[in-house]
Amino acid sequence: MEKIKSFFAQCRRVWTILKKPSKEEFRTISKISAIGILAIGLVGFIIGAIMKIFS
């Protein structure tokens, strides 16, 4: 029971520190996330194509 109380106390502390990101921060985070998703997808596609060629 003590762990649960501690967890919620930590959650409450983090929630009070949070702030809404500015439009510029949001755009930057979105661009970086999109690049990461595309890179992972590209790597998966390349590996899949190589596997198909050699099988």
MILUMTOR-968054 format. One record per residue (C-alpha): residue in one letter; x negated, y negated, z; residue number from 1. Coordinates in Angstrom, 3 decimals. Each point is the difference from the previous one (the first is absolute). Layout:
% MILUMTOR-968054
("A", (X, Y, Z), NUM)
...
***
This chain:
% MILUMTOR-968054
("M", (0.000, 0.000, 0.000), 1)
("E", (-2.918, -2.327, 0.735), 2)
("K", (-1.366, 0.469, -3.529), 3)
("I", (3.300, -1.087, -1.505), 4)
("K", (0.122, -3.143, 2.158), 5)
("S", (-3.590, -0.798, -0.931), 6)
("F", (0.743, 0.496, -3.690), 7)
("F", (2.972, -2.374, 0.093), 8)
("A", (-2.018, -2.566, 1.958), 9)
("Q", (-2.686, 0.105, -2.702), 10)
("C", (2.645, -0.289, -2.728), 11)
("R", (1.513, -3.039, 1.703), 12)
("R", (-3.435, -1.629, 0.308), 13)
("V", (-0.727, 0.535, -3.709), 14)
("W", (3.467, -1.275, -0.971), 15)
("T", (-0.615, -3.296, 1.822), 16)
("I", (-3.299, -0.511, -1.862), 17)
("L", (1.436, 0.622, -3.471), 18)
("K", (0.524, -2.857, -2.418), 19)
("K", (1.635, -0.184, -3.404), 20)
("P", (-2.623, -0.068, -2.783), 21)
("S", (-0.137, -3.012, -2.293), 22)
("K", (0.894, 0.388, -3.668), 23)
("E", (-3.690, -0.007, -0.936), 24)
("E", (-0.829, 2.727, 2.542), 25)
("F", (2.939, 2.068, -1.217), 26)
("R", (-1.073, -0.344, -3.641), 27)
("T", (-3.580, 0.991, 0.838), 28)
("I", (1.103, 3.054, 1.981), 29)
("S", (2.406, 0.992, -2.785), 30)
("K", (-2.694, -0.294, -2.672), 31)
("I", (-2.507, 2.053, 1.994), 32)
("S", (2.622, 2.672, 0.733), 33)
("A", (1.018, 0.187, -3.662), 34)
("I", (-3.623, 0.330, -1.117), 35)
("G", (-0.540, 2.790, 2.527), 36)
("I", (3.104, 1.887, -1.100), 37)
("L", (-0.974, -0.340, -3.658), 38)
("A", (-3.557, 1.164, 0.717), 39)
("I", (1.205, 3.088, 1.859), 40)
("G", (2.474, 0.758, -2.793), 41)
("L", (-2.694, -0.416, -2.638), 42)
("V", (-2.361, 2.338, 1.844), 43)
("G", (2.779, 2.586, 0.308), 44)
("F", (0.837, -0.331, -3.692), 45)
("I", (-3.646, 0.415, -1.015), 46)
("I", (-0.415, 3.061, 2.219), 47)
("G", (3.226, 1.481, -1.383), 48)
("A", (-1.122, -0.626, -3.582), 49)
("I", (-3.388, 1.578, 0.651), 50)
("M", (1.629, 3.017, 1.630), 51)
("K", (2.341, 0.397, -2.971), 52)
("I", (-2.872, -0.225, -2.502), 53)
("F", (-2.112, 2.649, 1.773), 54)
("S", (2.789, 2.458, 0.787), 55)
***
